[in-house]
Amino acid sequence: MPKVKPVTTDTHAAPDSYETALQELEALVQQMESGQLPLAQLLSGYQRGAELLNYCRAQLDSVEQQIKVLDNGVLKPWTSA
């Protein structure tokens, strides 16, 4: 199995965008699932993943609130056109 190169992350840096956070989170999950990271890196990766997950949830909640405002306070069910 090829070695997985650890993603270097600054645990204090906020992501530039939702997409950036999601991309970093996916890379972290892939590394953790590879089983090739030392325990200390697993812990820091888990902590960073939790930060990224909270960021993504906050972004989604913000968008949901904006949609409610646009729809007069009612979140309508999503329907495909």
N, C-alpha and C positions, 0 to 999 in steps of 0.2 A: 504494500500500500504506500503511495507517495506521501512524503511528509507535507503537512499543511503549514504554509508560512503564516505565522501569527499576524493578525492585523494590529498595527500599532494605533492605539487610540488615546486621546487625551480625555480622561474621565471628567474633566471640568469644562470641556468645550461643548457648547450647545451646537446641535446640528444646524446647517444652513437652511434646511428645508425638511419637510415630511419625507420626501423621496430619498434624500441623503440619509436620514435617520433609518429609514426602512432598509436601505441598501446595506448600511453598516450592521444593522441588527441581523439581517440574513447571513452576512459574512461571519458574524460572531457565532451564530447557531451552527453553521457549517463546521467551523473550527471545533466547537465544543463537541459536536456529534462525531467528529473524526476520532476522538479518543486519544489524540496525540499531544494534547496540551498538559503541562505539569499542573499540579493542584493549585498552585498560587495563581497561575494564569487563568485557570478555570474560575476561580473565585473573582478575580478582577473582571473577567469577561462576563460573568453573571451579573456583577454590579453594574457594569456599563450597559448590559442588555436591559436591565431593569430601568435604568435612566432613559434609555432610548424608547423603551416601551411606554413609559410615562409621558415622554415628549409626544410620541405619536398619538396616544390617547387624548392628550390635551388638544392637539391640533384637530383631531376628528371632532371632539366635543365643541370646539370653537366654530368649526364649519357648520355643525348641526345647529348651534344656536343662531348663526347667521341665517340659515335656511328657515328656521322658525320665524325669525323676524320678517323675512321676505314673504312668508306665507301667513302673515297675521297671527303668529303665535301657535300655529298648528303644524305639527310635523306630519306631512302627508305620506302615505305609503309609496314606495318606489314602484313605478310601473314602467315597463319597457314600451317604447312607442312602436 
